[in-house]
Amino acid sequence: MEASEDFVWVFTSPGGNFPGGIFDSREEATAWIEKHTLTGTLTKYPVGISAFDFAVRNGWYSPKGNSHDHKIMETFSCASMEHYHFEDGTS
């Protein structure tokens, strides 16, 4: 059960602090990544809800202790979210 029907695809490079691109479709993102032979991760993110809250709502993550730990929420990622790894433009 997903919390949102709207999604975007976000490309980030290893160690990058900011996304390299945000796209409406996986196909559009993949074409851009392949064209520029980029290395990084392409992840499908919901719109209008944080990745942390989305994972909790879908039962992919259960907070332990302080569920409002800012460091966890600020840097949260979840392997259960649809994602693809690219190296030199190849998945």
C-alpha positions in Angstrom: 0.0 0.0 0.0 1.6 3.3 -1.1 0.8 6.6 0.6 1.0 8.7 -2.6 0.1 8.3 -6.2 2.5 11.0 -7.4 6.2 10.1 -7.7 9.4 11.6 -9.1 12.7 9.9 -10.0 15.7 11.4 -8.2 19.3 10.8 -9.4 22.1 11.2 -6.9 25.8 10.5 -7.3 27.9 8.6 -4.7 28.7 11.0 -1.9 26.7 13.8 -3.5 24.9 16.3 -1.2 22.3 17.3 -3.8 20.4 15.5 -6.5 21.9 15.7 -10.0 18.4 15.6 -11.5 14.7 15.0 -10.8 12.5 13.5 -13.4 8.8 12.7 -14.0 9.6 9.2 -15.4 12.1 6.4 -15.1 12.6 6.4 -18.8 13.4 10.1 -19.0 15.9 9.7 -16.1 17.5 6.6 -17.6 18.0 8.3 -21.0 19.7 11.3 -19.3 21.9 9.0 -17.2 22.9 6.9 -20.2 23.5 9.9 -22.4 26.0 11.3 -20.0 27.4 8.0 -18.8 26.8 8.9 -15.1 27.4 6.9 -12.0 24.9 6.9 -9.1 21.5 5.8 -7.9 18.1 6.5 -9.4 15.3 6.3 -6.8 11.5 6.6 -7.0 10.3 9.1 -4.3 6.8 10.0 -3.4 5.6 13.6 -3.7 4.1 15.3 -0.6 5.5 12.9 2.0 9.0 12.4 3.4 10.9 9.2 2.6 11.0 8.5 6.3 7.2 8.8 6.8 6.5 6.9 3.5 8.6 4.0 4.7 7.0 3.9 8.1 3.5 4.1 6.6 4.3 1.2 4.3 5.7 -0.9 7.1 9.2 -0.9 5.7 10.7 0.8 8.7 9.8 0.9 12.4 11.4 3.7 14.4 13.0 2.7 17.6 13.4 5.0 20.5 13.0 8.7 19.5 11.0 8.5 16.3 11.7 12.2 15.7 15.5 11.9 15.6 16.4 14.6 13.1 19.6 13.0 11.9 17.7 9.9 10.9 14.9 11.9 9.2 17.3 14.2 7.4 19.4 11.5 5.8 16.8 8.6 5.6 16.9 6.2 2.8 15.1 2.9 2.4 16.2 -0.1 0.4 12.5 -1.0 -0.1 12.0 2.0 -2.3 12.3 1.3 -6.0 15.8 2.2 -7.0 18.5 1.4 -9.6 22.2 1.6 -9.5 24.2 3.0 -12.5 27.9 2.9 -13.3 29.1 4.8 -16.3 25.6 5.1 -17.6 24.8 1.3 -17.3 22.4 -0.2 -14.9 
